[in-house]
Amino acid sequence: MRIHYDNEQHAADFIRLNEAWIGEYFRLEEADRALARDPMRIVREGGSILTLSNRGEVIGACALLREEDGMMQLARMAVAAGERGKGWGRILLATALQRARQLGARRVRLLSNTRLGAAIHLYEAFGFRAVHRGPHPRYARCNIVMECELPPVEAGGTPSTDPAPEVEA
């Protein structure tokens, strides 16, 4: 299993996985279609796209979107339907939070929906707490906003901004 950072060759898989889970539970919105036209804009705008591959197939993905100083948004986390329940989401989330810290984030926010009980439970296990419940101004499918504080960088350490092309976990 490998996690890749910002691999342009995986951009189509990132979109495929996201459109699949969104279509399974909700409907695609204009923001989804806009992102599908240019997913690498996430990276150009200071964020990161993580893809998880197993035996050469991309089976999971998520993005970190740059927000205000010290804040990133975890977005578009998806695992292929046939691969769910195997712990891939946990590995992807842990790596995404580590990556956010490398990119200088002190907090991470996410938008979700309470219908996604397994996802909400996973986020809570990683320290995310609800900061808003109810309709969201941008996404019709969002009814909960969650945030978590990232642990501070250890004394003498500095976050790296150098992207690792891939990591083995």
Long-range contacts (C-beta under 8 A, 24 or more apart in sequence): 1-52, 1-53, 1-54, 1-88, 1-91, 1-168, 1-169, 2-52, 2-53, 2-54, 2-166, 2-167, 2-168, 2-169, 3-50, 3-51, 3-52, 3-53, 3-91, 3-92, 3-95, 3-166, 3-167, 3-168, 3-169, 4-50, 4-51, 4-52, 4-53, 4-165, 4-166, 5-48, 5-49, 5-50, 5-99, 5-163, 5-164, 5-165, 5-166, 5-167, 6-40, 6-43, 6-48, 6-49, 6-163, 6-165, 7-49, 7-51, 7-165, 7-166, 8-40, 10-49, 10-51, 10-53, 10-58, 10-61, 11-39, 11-40, 11-49, 13-51, 13-58, 13-61, 14-39, 14-49, 14-51, 14-58, 14-61, 14-63, 14-76, 15-39, 17-58, 17-59, 17-60, 17-61, 17-78, 17-79, 17-80, 18-61, 18-76, 18-78, 20-78, 20-80, 20-81, 21-78, 21-81, 22-141, 24-81, 25-113, 25-115, 25-116, 25-141, 26-113, 26-140, 26-141, 27-141, 29-139, 29-140, 29-141, 31-138, 31-139, 35-76, 46-103, 47-72, 47-103, 48-99, 48-103, 48-163, 50-92, 50-95, 50-96, 50-99, 52-79, 52-88, 52-91, 52-92, 54-83, 54-88, 59-83, 59-88, 60-88, 60-89, 60-92, 61-92, 62-92, 62-93, 62-96, 64-96, 64-99, 64-100, 64-103, 64-105, 64-108, 66-103, 67-109, 70-104, 70-105, 70-106, 70-107, 71-105, 71-106, 71-107, 71-108, 71-109, 72-100, 72-103, 72-105, 72-107, 72-108, 72-109, 73-108, 73-109, 73-110, 73-111, 74-100, 74-108, 74-109, 74-110, 75-110, 75-111, 77-110, 77-119, 84-118, 89-119, 89-122, 90-122, 91-169, 93-122, 93-123, 93-126, 94-126, 95-167, 95-169, 97-126, 97-148, 97-150, 100-150, 101-150, 101-151, 101-153, 101-159, 102-159, 102-160, 102-161, 103-159, 103-161, 104-159, 104-161, 105-150, 106-149, 106-150, 106-152, 107-147, 107-148, 107-149, 107-150, 108-147, 108-148, 108-150, 109-145, 109-146, 109-147, 110-145, 110-146, 110-147, 111-136, 111-139, 111-142, 111-144, 111-145, 112-142, 112-143, 112-144, 112-145, 112-146, 113-141, 113-142, 113-143, 113-144, 114-143, 114-144, 120-144, 120-146, 123-148
